[in-house]
Amino acid sequence: MRRMIEMLSTDVKANYLKNGGNRCIYCDSEEIWSEHIRHDDELWTLTHCERCEKLWKDLYKLSGVEEYHADEEE
């Protein structure tokens, strides 16, 4: 059986980003989790929904840089 690919609309993607990526883009559940960040040509992670069992790929961009001092850790 061939699985249908569900295309995400521009509005769905924009809403997901606006709300901080804290809810499933398919069923609106808060029961989501992400794997470790991967890197090849881009930074990304697979995000999973526990309720509807769908997966999607979150993409990341570098937004800044700060100095790091190990002795300042909380």
TAFEN-V864882 format. One record per backbone hydrogen bond with DSSP energy under -1.0 kcal/mol. CO is the residue of the C=O (numbers start at 1). NH is the residue of the N-H. If there is no record, write none. Layout:
((CO:NH) (CO:NH))
This chain:
((9:13) (10:14) (11:15) (12:16) (13:17) (14:18) (15:19) (16:21) (17:20) (24:28) (29:24) (30:32) (31:50) (33:48) (38:44) (42:40) (43:60) (44:38) (45:58) (46:35) (47:56) (48:33) (54:49) (56:47) (58:45) (69:72) (70:73))
